[in-house]
């Protein structure tokens, strides 16, 4: 009978290599000012101005909702997670990925 192998202390490779450009998808009601609200929210969360060029907007087929893809430069997994935690607390955001 062979000896059992000790558990590996080697960490698996990270799923996301940092620093990286990361795209957050944020959805909400199609209403006046929603895209600017999201841009200002990300400006606050990132601590730097978010250009309108960093955001792409896609309305839903019926025009009830709008999806914004916001591309930002992240330095760490902790920062990515903190942004998701904040998105979860925002009342105007219906869904996020």
C-alpha positions in Angstrom: 0.0 0.0 0.0 1.4 3.4 -0.9 1.6 6.4 1.3 -1.2 9.1 0.8 0.1 12.3 -0.8 0.0 15.4 1.4 -2.4 18.0 0.2 -1.0 20.4 -2.4 -0.2 23.9 -1.2 0.1 25.1 -4.7 -2.6 27.7 -5.6 -4.6 27.3 -8.8 -3.9 30.0 -11.4 -6.2 33.0 -11.0 -9.2 33.2 -13.3 -8.5 36.9 -14.0 -5.0 38.3 -14.4 -4.7 41.7 -12.8 -4.3 44.5 -13.8 -6.9 44.2 -16.5 -9.6 46.0 -18.3 -12.9 44.6 -17.0 -16.4 45.0 -18.4 -19.3 45.4 -16.0 -22.8 45.0 -17.4 -25.4 47.0 -15.6 -29.1 47.0 -16.4 -31.9 49.3 -15.3 -35.2 50.9 -16.3 -34.9 53.0 -19.5 -35.4 56.4 -17.9 -34.0 59.8 -18.2 -30.5 60.1 -16.7 -29.9 56.4 -16.0 -26.7 56.2 -18.1 -25.3 59.4 -16.5 -26.2 57.9 -13.1 -24.2 54.8 -13.8 -21.3 56.8 -15.2 -21.2 58.9 -12.0 -21.5 55.8 -9.9 -18.5 54.2 -11.6 -16.6 57.5 -11.3 -17.1 57.4 -7.6 -16.2 53.7 -7.3 -13.1 54.0 -9.4 -11.9 57.3 -7.9 -11.4 58.7 -11.4 -13.4 60.1 -14.2 -15.2 57.5 -16.4 -15.3 58.6 -20.1 -18.5 58.2 -22.0 -16.4 56.3 -24.5 -15.9 53.6 -21.9 -19.7 52.9 -21.8 -21.8 51.2 -24.5 -25.6 51.4 -24.3 -28.1 48.8 -25.5 -31.8 49.3 -25.0 -34.1 46.3 -24.6 -36.2 45.2 -27.6 -39.4 46.8 -26.0 -37.5 49.9 -24.7 -38.4 49.2 -21.1 -34.9 48.5 -19.9 -31.4 49.5 -20.9 -28.1 47.6 -20.6 -24.8 49.5 -20.1 -21.4 47.9 -20.5 -18.8 49.9 -18.5 -15.2 49.1 -19.2 -12.8 50.0 -16.4 -9.1 49.3 -15.5 -8.9 47.1 -12.3 -5.8 46.4 -10.3 -7.1 43.7 -8.0 -9.8 41.1 -7.3 -10.7 42.9 -4.1 -11.6 46.0 -6.1 -13.8 44.1 -8.5 -15.6 42.5 -5.6 -16.1 45.8 -3.9 -17.7 47.2 -7.0 -20.1 44.3 -7.3 -21.1 44.8 -3.6 -21.9 48.4 -4.3 -23.9 47.6 -7.4 -25.9 45.2 -5.3 -26.9 48.0 -3.0 -28.0 50.5 -5.7 -31.8 50.7 -6.0 -31.9 51.9 -9.7 -29.8 48.9 -10.8 -32.1 46.0 -11.7 -29.5 43.5 -12.7 -25.7 43.3 -13.1 -23.1 40.9 -14.4 
